[in-house]
């Protein structure tokens, strides 16, 4: 009888353990499948952008941010590194909604700066043309768009220096850059311009564009990153010898600090490099940059970083939503390549950014979607305002999430 009771107790214990295990497994599975309904968020973004588009069409200008008086500040018609983001967002909304009004708007607003494809005095042609004409060609196969991209890639390629192995970021003959005593400055942001070159190689079959992109990426790995995989903002090179002259910042808190958007540019840029080359060095670097960002002790609980991870007045300093949206979009793509899982971080950022703390009500915020971004605190410029590129990478991230986790491609 004793043995019978003992056997029954063992069976009961096994049953309880099994029940707990199954419940835990089911709980984990449920957690893993906790997909956010981003269509609701995208619908709200489209409503807000419709009002912004209406205002932009009235002015026939491209919105960039708000000025100190809370009025829309438009892009500089001579040249503006952010001019491609608004038409790019229109292309994404066309992709999402299949409404021709977004396609028409994208084509119109990108046509306002098409002649900038010939500019050879600025490195931001990748930002400008890949985000606008690049998305346009991807969605329409318009051959005229492809020709614009190739011409822009040709112009960008003129900034490559074989001694340095990089594309020059800023010309230093005038403006605030001339006061820094730089000779050949290269900024981490420039990683974002390489996709234009990768595409140009695919379009033309000419390897030279891709070779420049790879050289730039490899030189940046060598000189921009610290042991903890944070990055310097600016590396200045000797254009004759290729030697590093200095490691500094332009938009960060200090030369040795980690400017938040700079870390996001690096994460996104090397994820793109892996996409085009499948070189595991780029994947590993992207993973390490992601680890640096996501485990940083200075990031607030909601996941939106301060404008610099090492500024001296945390928490009494502005956040940078643009850094969060760039990181979010990059993490979604990286999550499709790596054995690491960024899904929980991705969900957290989407939940945070779509909350009332960061997303404007319809008709407010001069019709920009997101609030609380930072352009450049050292330059006292665009502080705690909406920015067109924060909205662009946010909408891109939501579409990527929809395709990748909801398996919806239409």
C-alpha positions as CSV (number, residue, x, y, z in Angstrom):
1,X,0.0,0.0,0.0
2,X,2.9,2.3,0.9
3,X,4.5,1.6,-2.5
4,X,1.2,2.3,-4.2
5,X,0.9,5.7,-2.5
6,X,4.5,6.4,-3.3
7,X,4.1,5.5,-7.0
8,X,0.9,7.6,-7.2
9,X,2.8,10.6,-5.7
10,X,5.6,10.2,-8.2
11,X,3.0,10.1,-11.1
12,X,1.3,13.2,-9.7
13,X,4.6,15.1,-9.4
14,X,5.5,14.2,-13.0
15,X,2.1,15.3,-14.1
16,X,2.5,18.6,-12.3
17,X,6.0,19.2,-13.7
18,X,4.8,18.3,-17.2
19,X,1.8,20.7,-16.9
20,X,4.1,23.5,-15.7
21,X,6.6,22.8,-18.6
22,X,3.8,22.8,-21.2
23,X,2.3,26.0,-19.8
24,X,5.7,27.7,-19.9
25,X,6.3,26.5,-23.5
26,X,2.9,27.7,-24.5
27,X,3.6,31.0,-22.8
28,X,6.9,31.4,-24.6
29,X,5.3,30.6,-27.9
30,X,2.6,33.1,-27.3
31,X,5.2,35.7,-26.4
32,X,7.2,34.9,-29.5
33,X,4.1,35.4,-31.6
34,X,3.1,38.7,-30.0
35,X,2.9,40.6,-33.3
36,X,1.9,44.2,-33.3
37,X,-0.9,45.3,-35.6
38,X,1.2,47.9,-37.5
39,X,-1.5,48.5,-40.0
40,X,-3.3,50.6,-37.5
41,X,-0.1,52.6,-36.9
42,X,0.5,53.0,-40.7
43,X,-3.1,54.1,-41.3
44,X,-2.6,56.9,-38.7
45,X,0.7,57.9,-40.3
46,X,-0.9,58.0,-43.7
47,X,-3.7,60.3,-42.3
48,X,-1.1,62.7,-40.9
49,X,1.1,62.6,-44.0
50,X,-1.9,63.4,-46.1
51,X,-2.2,66.8,-44.3
52,X,1.6,67.4,-44.6
53,X,1.4,66.6,-48.3
54,X,-1.4,69.0,-48.8
55,X,0.6,71.8,-47.2
56,X,3.7,70.9,-49.1
57,X,1.8,71.0,-52.4
58,X,0.4,74.4,-51.6
59,X,3.9,75.7,-51.0
60,X,5.5,73.5,-53.7
61,X,8.4,72.9,-51.2
62,X,9.7,69.9,-49.3
63,X,9.2,69.9,-45.5
64,X,12.2,69.3,-43.3
65,X,11.3,70.3,-39.7
66,X,9.9,73.1,-37.6
67,X,11.7,76.4,-36.8
68,X,11.9,78.0,-33.4
69,X,8.4,79.5,-33.9
70,X,6.8,76.1,-34.6
71,X,6.4,76.9,-38.3
72,X,7.4,74.4,-41.1
73,X,11.0,74.8,-42.2
74,X,11.4,73.8,-45.8
75,X,14.5,72.3,-47.4
76,X,17.0,74.5,-49.1
77,X,16.3,74.5,-52.8
78,X,20.0,74.9,-53.6
79,X,20.9,71.5,-51.9
80,X,19.7,69.9,-48.7
81,X,20.8,66.5,-47.5
82,X,17.3,65.8,-46.2
83,X,15.4,66.6,-49.4
84,X,15.0,62.9,-50.4
85,X,13.2,61.8,-47.3
86,X,9.8,63.4,-47.9
87,X,9.3,62.0,-51.4
88,X,10.7,58.7,-50.0
89,X,8.0,58.6,-47.4
90,X,5.4,59.2,-50.1
91,X,6.8,56.2,-52.0
92,X,6.5,54.1,-48.9
93,X,2.9,55.2,-48.5
94,X,2.2,54.3,-52.1
95,X,3.7,50.9,-51.5
96,X,1.5,50.5,-48.4
97,X,-1.8,51.9,-49.8
98,X,-1.4,51.4,-53.6
99,X,-3.0,54.9,-53.9
100,X,-1.8,56.8,-57.0
101,X,-1.9,60.1,-55.1
102,X,1.2,59.0,-53.2
103,X,3.0,58.0,-56.3
104,X,2.2,61.3,-58.0
105,X,3.3,63.2,-54.9
106,X,6.6,61.3,-54.7
107,X,7.3,61.9,-58.4
108,X,6.5,65.6,-58.1
109,X,8.6,66.3,-55.0
110,X,11.6,64.3,-56.1
111,X,11.6,66.2,-59.5
112,X,12.2,69.4,-57.6
113,X,15.8,68.3,-56.9
114,X,16.6,66.0,-59.8
115,X,19.3,68.3,-61.1
116,X,21.2,67.7,-57.9
117,X,22.3,64.4,-59.4
118,X,25.2,66.3,-60.9
119,X,26.5,67.7,-57.6
120,X,30.0,66.6,-56.8
121,X,30.6,68.9,-53.8
122,X,28.6,66.8,-51.3
123,X,28.6,63.2,-50.2
124,X,24.8,63.0,-49.3
125,X,23.7,62.0,-52.8
126,X,23.0,58.5,-51.5
127,X,20.6,59.8,-48.9
128,X,18.9,62.0,-51.4
129,X,18.5,59.8,-54.4
130,X,18.4,56.3,-52.9
131,X,15.6,57.2,-50.6
132,X,13.6,58.9,-53.3
133,X,14.4,57.7,-56.8
134,X,15.7,54.4,-55.4
135,X,12.3,53.6,-53.9
136,X,10.6,54.9,-57.0
137,X,12.5,52.6,-59.3
138,X,12.0,49.6,-57.0
139,X,8.2,50.2,-57.1
140,X,7.7,51.2,-60.7
141,X,10.8,50.0,-62.8
142,X,10.8,53.4,-64.4
143,X,14.0,53.5,-66.5
144,X,14.3,57.2,-66.2
145,X,14.6,56.8,-62.4
146,X,17.4,54.3,-62.8
147,X,19.4,56.7,-65.0
148,X,19.1,59.4,-62.3
149,X,20.5,56.9,-59.8
150,X,23.4,56.0,-62.0
151,X,24.2,59.7,-62.7
152,X,24.1,60.4,-58.9
153,X,26.4,57.5,-58.3
154,X,28.9,58.8,-60.8
155,X,28.8,62.2,-59.0
156,X,29.3,60.6,-55.6
157,X,32.2,58.4,-56.9
158,X,34.2,61.6,-57.7
159,X,34.7,62.0,-54.0
160,X,36.6,58.8,-53.6
161,X,40.3,59.0,-52.8
162,X,42.4,55.9,-53.5
163,X,45.0,56.9,-50.9
164,X,42.5,57.1,-48.1
165,X,40.2,54.4,-49.4
166,X,37.1,56.5,-48.6
167,X,34.6,58.9,-50.0
168,X,35.2,62.4,-48.7
169,X,32.3,63.6,-46.5
170,X,32.7,67.4,-46.3
171,X,34.6,69.9,-48.4
172,X,36.5,72.1,-46.0
173,X,37.2,75.3,-47.9
174,X,34.4,77.2,-46.3
175,X,31.8,77.1,-43.6
176,X,32.2,75.8,-40.1
177,X,34.1,72.7,-41.3
178,X,37.0,75.0,-42.4
179,X,37.6,76.0,-38.8
180,X,38.4,72.5,-37.7
181,X,41.6,72.2,-39.6
182,X,40.4,69.1,-41.4
183,X,41.8,68.0,-44.7
184,X,39.8,64.9,-45.6
185,X,37.0,64.3,-43.1
186,X,34.9,61.1,-43.2
187,X,31.9,60.8,-41.0
188,X,30.1,57.7,-39.9
189,X,26.9,59.0,-41.6
190,X,28.6,58.3,-45.0
191,X,28.0,54.6,-44.6
192,X,24.4,55.4,-45.6
193,X,25.5,56.6,-49.0
194,X,27.0,53.3,-50.0
195,X,23.8,51.6,-51.0
196,X,23.6,53.9,-54.0
197,X,26.9,52.6,-55.2
198,X,25.9,49.0,-54.7
199,X,22.8,49.6,-56.7
200,X,24.7,51.3,-59.5
201,X,27.0,48.2,-59.9
202,X,23.9,46.0,-60.2
203,X,22.3,48.4,-62.7
204,X,25.4,48.7,-64.9
205,X,27.3,45.5,-64.4
206,X,30.3,47.7,-63.6
207,X,32.2,46.6,-60.4
208,X,33.9,49.9,-59.8
209,X,31.0,51.4,-57.8
210,X,30.8,48.3,-55.5
211,X,34.6,48.3,-55.1
212,X,34.4,51.9,-53.9
213,X,31.6,51.0,-51.4
214,X,33.6,48.0,-50.1
215,X,36.8,50.0,-49.7
216,X,35.0,52.8,-47.8
217,X,33.3,50.2,-45.5
218,X,36.5,48.4,-44.8
219,X,38.5,51.6,-44.1
220,X,35.7,52.7,-41.8
221,X,35.9,49.4,-39.9
222,X,39.6,50.0,-39.4
223,X,39.5,53.5,-38.1
224,X,36.0,54.5,-36.9
225,X,35.3,51.9,-34.2
226,X,36.4,51.6,-30.6
227,X,36.9,48.4,-28.8
228,X,33.3,48.5,-27.4
229,X,32.0,49.0,-31.0
230,X,30.9,52.5,-30.5
231,X,32.1,54.8,-33.3
232,X,33.8,58.1,-33.6
233,X,31.8,60.6,-35.6
234,X,34.6,62.2,-37.8
235,X,37.9,60.7,-38.9
236,X,40.2,63.2,-40.7
237,X,42.7,61.7,-43.1
238,X,45.8,62.9,-44.9
239,X,44.6,62.8,-48.5
240,X,48.2,62.2,-49.7
241,X,49.1,59.4,-47.4
242,X,45.8,58.0,-46.1
243,X,47.1,58.4,-42.5
244,X,44.6,59.3,-39.8
245,X,45.1,62.9,-38.7
246,X,42.5,63.1,-35.9
247,X,39.4,61.4,-34.5
248,X,36.8,63.9,-33.5
249,X,33.1,64.8,-33.4
250,X,30.9,67.4,-35.1
251,X,27.5,66.7,-33.7
252,X,28.3,64.6,-30.6
253,X,29.0,65.7,-27.0
254,X,32.7,65.1,-27.2
255,X,35.4,63.6,-29.4
256,X,35.4,60.4,-27.3
257,X,31.6,60.2,-26.8
258,X,29.1,58.2,-28.7
259,X,26.7,60.3,-30.7
260,X,23.4,58.4,-30.7
261,X,22.5,58.9,-34.3
262,X,26.0,58.1,-35.4
263,X,25.7,54.6,-33.8
264,X,22.4,54.1,-35.7
265,X,24.0,55.1,-39.0
266,X,26.7,52.6,-38.4
267,X,24.3,49.8,-37.6
268,X,22.1,50.5,-40.6
269,X,25.1,51.0,-43.0
270,X,26.8,47.7,-42.2
271,X,23.5,45.8,-42.3
272,X,23.1,47.1,-45.8
273,X,26.7,46.2,-46.7
274,X,26.0,42.6,-45.6
275,X,22.9,42.5,-47.7
276,X,24.9,43.3,-50.9
277,X,28.1,41.4,-50.2
278,X,27.2,38.6,-47.7
279,X,30.6,39.3,-46.1
280,X,30.3,38.0,-42.5
281,X,32.6,40.8,-41.2
282,X,29.8,43.2,-41.9
283,X,27.2,41.0,-40.2
284,X,29.4,40.6,-37.1
285,X,30.1,44.3,-36.9
286,X,26.3,45.1,-37.2
287,X,25.6,42.6,-34.4
288,X,28.2,44.1,-32.2
289,X,27.0,47.7,-32.8
290,X,23.5,46.5,-32.0
291,X,24.8,44.9,-28.8
292,X,26.4,48.2,-27.9
293,X,23.2,50.2,-28.5
294,X,20.8,47.8,-26.9
295,X,22.8,47.1,-23.7
296,X,23.9,50.7,-23.2
297,X,23.3,51.8,-19.6
298,X,22.3,55.3,-20.5
299,X,19.3,54.3,-22.7
300,X,16.0,55.0,-20.9
301,X,13.6,52.3,-20.1
302,X,11.4,53.1,-23.2
303,X,14.3,52.6,-25.6
304,X,14.6,56.0,-27.1
305,X,18.2,57.3,-26.5
306,X,19.4,60.6,-25.4
307,X,21.1,62.5,-28.2
308,X,24.5,61.3,-27.0
309,X,25.2,58.2,-24.9
310,X,27.9,60.0,-22.9
311,X,26.6,63.6,-22.5
312,X,27.1,65.0,-19.0
313,X,23.5,66.0,-18.2
314,X,21.5,62.8,-18.5
315,X,18.6,62.6,-17.8
316,X,18.1,66.4,-18.3
317,X,18.9,66.4,-22.0
318,X,16.9,65.9,-25.2
319,X,16.1,62.4,-26.6
320,X,16.7,61.7,-30.3
321,X,13.7,59.9,-31.9
322,X,15.5,59.9,-35.2
323,X,18.2,57.7,-33.7
324,X,15.5,55.3,-32.5
325,X,13.8,55.0,-35.9
326,X,17.0,54.4,-37.8
327,X,18.0,51.8,-35.2
328,X,14.5,50.2,-35.4
329,X,14.5,49.9,-39.2
330,X,18.1,48.5,-39.2
331,X,17.2,45.9,-36.4
332,X,14.3,44.6,-38.4
333,X,16.5,43.9,-41.4
334,X,19.3,42.5,-39.2
335,X,16.9,40.2,-37.5
336,X,16.4,38.4,-40.8
337,X,20.1,37.7,-41.2
338,X,21.3,36.8,-37.8
339,X,20.9,34.0,-35.2
340,X,20.5,36.7,-32.6
341,X,16.9,37.7,-31.9
342,X,16.0,41.4,-31.8
343,X,12.2,40.8,-31.9
344,X,11.5,42.0,-28.3
345,X,13.6,45.1,-28.8
346,X,11.8,45.8,-32.1
347,X,8.4,45.4,-30.5
348,X,9.4,47.6,-27.6
349,X,10.5,50.4,-29.9
350,X,7.4,50.3,-32.1
351,X,5.2,50.3,-29.0
352,X,7.1,53.3,-27.6
353,X,7.3,55.3,-30.8
354,X,3.6,54.8,-31.6
355,X,2.5,56.0,-28.1
356,X,1.2,59.5,-27.5
357,X,4.6,60.4,-26.0
358,X,6.2,60.4,-29.4
359,X,3.5,60.2,-32.0
360,X,1.6,63.4,-32.7
361,X,-2.2,63.6,-32.8
362,X,-3.7,64.0,-36.3
363,X,-3.4,67.7,-37.3
364,X,-0.8,68.6,-34.6
365,X,3.0,68.8,-34.9
366,X,2.5,70.7,-38.2
367,X,1.5,67.3,-39.6
368,X,4.8,65.5,-39.0
369,X,4.3,62.0,-37.5
370,X,6.9,61.9,-34.8
371,X,8.0,64.4,-32.1
372,X,11.2,64.8,-30.1
373,X,14.2,64.5,-32.5
374,X,17.5,66.3,-32.5
375,X,19.5,67.6,-35.5
376,X,22.7,69.0,-33.9
377,X,23.0,70.3,-30.3
378,X,26.6,71.5,-30.8
379,X,25.3,73.7,-33.6
380,X,22.1,74.7,-31.6
381,X,20.1,73.5,-34.6
382,X,16.8,71.5,-34.7
383,X,16.5,70.6,-31.0
384,X,13.5,68.7,-29.8
385,X,11.6,69.0,-33.1
386,X,10.1,66.6,-35.7
387,X,12.5,65.7,-38.6
388,X,11.6,64.4,-42.0
389,X,14.1,61.5,-41.7
390,X,12.7,60.4,-38.4
391,X,9.4,59.9,-40.1
392,X,11.0,58.3,-43.2
393,X,12.8,55.5,-41.2
394,X,9.8,55.0,-39.0
395,X,7.5,54.4,-41.9
396,X,10.1,52.2,-43.5
397,X,10.4,50.2,-40.3
398,X,6.7,49.7,-40.1
399,X,6.5,48.3,-43.6
400,X,9.5,46.1,-43.0
401,X,7.8,44.7,-39.9
402,X,4.6,44.1,-41.8
403,X,6.4,42.1,-44.5
404,X,8.8,40.2,-42.2
405,X,6.6,39.3,-39.3
406,X,3.1,39.3,-40.7
407,X,4.3,37.8,-44.0
408,X,2.3,40.4,-45.9
409,X,3.8,41.7,-49.1
410,X,1.0,43.6,-50.8
